[in-house]
Amino acid sequence: MSTYNFGNTGGPANYGDFRPIDFKNGTPDLPTLMAVADRLTQALRAEYPGIAGYGETIQAELALSAEDGLPPNRGRIRTALDNIAIAAGAGTGSLTFTRQLTHAFDL
């Protein structure tokens, strides 16, 4: 059985009512990015609990951005996404959400 995502669940497990980010209209808004980061953290807790802190780092940066109105710290987000991408296996929800965020931030 394949664990690859064929576009309707966000990965091998169903993490809520996730729909892939729509990039047709440019960069997604902050609430959309925060929702994807939340789902990434959920996936990490289920699949790779040892690196769930990276998802929490991304969530914290986005929350800070929402609070102070400044752009999120792309360096911290990039480092977290890179570390997740190294550890996450192909076909996992963690990697799917990581790719979505990497593309959204143009990293």
C-alpha positions in Angstrom: 0.0 0.0 0.0 1.4 3.4 -0.9 1.6 6.1 1.7 2.0 8.9 -0.8 -0.4 11.8 -0.8 -2.6 11.9 -3.9 -4.1 15.3 -3.1 -7.0 14.8 -0.8 -5.9 14.1 2.8 -2.6 16.0 3.3 -0.7 12.8 3.9 -1.2 9.2 4.9 -3.2 10.1 7.9 -6.2 12.5 7.8 -5.3 15.6 9.8 -8.7 17.3 9.8 -10.3 19.0 6.9 -7.0 20.0 5.4 -7.0 21.4 1.9 -3.7 22.2 0.1 -2.7 25.8 0.0 -3.9 27.6 -3.2 -1.0 29.5 -4.7 -2.9 30.9 -7.6 -3.3 34.3 -5.9 0.2 34.6 -4.5 1.3 34.0 -1.0 -1.4 32.8 1.4 -2.5 35.0 4.2 -1.3 34.6 7.8 -4.3 32.7 9.1 -3.9 30.1 6.3 -0.1 29.7 7.1 -0.9 29.4 10.8 -3.5 26.6 10.1 -0.9 24.7 8.0 1.7 25.2 10.7 -0.8 23.8 13.3 -1.4 20.8 11.1 2.3 20.3 10.6 2.8 20.3 14.4 0.0 17.8 14.8 1.6 15.5 12.2 5.0 15.8 13.8 3.6 14.9 17.2 2.0 11.8 15.7 4.9 10.7 13.3 8.1 12.2 14.8 7.5 13.3 18.4 11.2 14.0 18.9 11.2 16.8 16.4 7.7 18.3 17.1 9.5 21.3 18.6 10.4 22.5 15.1 6.7 22.7 14.3 6.1 24.6 17.6 8.9 27.0 16.6 7.1 27.8 13.3 3.8 28.3 15.1 5.5 30.6 17.6 7.0 32.7 14.8 3.7 33.0 13.0 1.9 33.9 16.2 4.5 36.6 17.0 4.0 38.0 13.5 0.2 38.1 14.0 0.7 39.9 17.3 3.3 42.5 16.3 2.3 42.9 12.7 5.8 42.4 11.4 6.8 39.7 9.0 7.7 36.3 10.5 11.4 35.5 11.1 12.1 33.6 7.8 15.5 32.4 9.1 14.1 30.6 12.1 11.2 29.2 10.0 13.7 28.1 7.3 15.9 26.3 9.8 12.9 24.5 11.3 11.6 23.5 7.9 15.0 22.3 6.8 15.4 20.1 9.9 12.0 18.6 9.5 12.7 17.9 5.8 15.8 16.0 6.7 14.0 13.8 9.2 10.6 13.3 7.6 10.1 10.3 5.4 8.5 10.5 1.9 4.8 10.2 1.9 4.3 11.4 5.5 2.0 14.2 6.5 4.9 15.9 8.1 6.8 16.2 4.8 3.7 17.2 2.9 3.0 20.2 5.3 6.7 21.1 5.3 6.7 21.3 1.5 3.6 23.4 1.6 5.2 25.9 4.0 8.5 25.9 2.2 6.7 26.8 -1.0 4.5 29.4 0.7 7.6 31.2 2.2 9.5 30.8 -1.1 12.4 29.1 0.7 
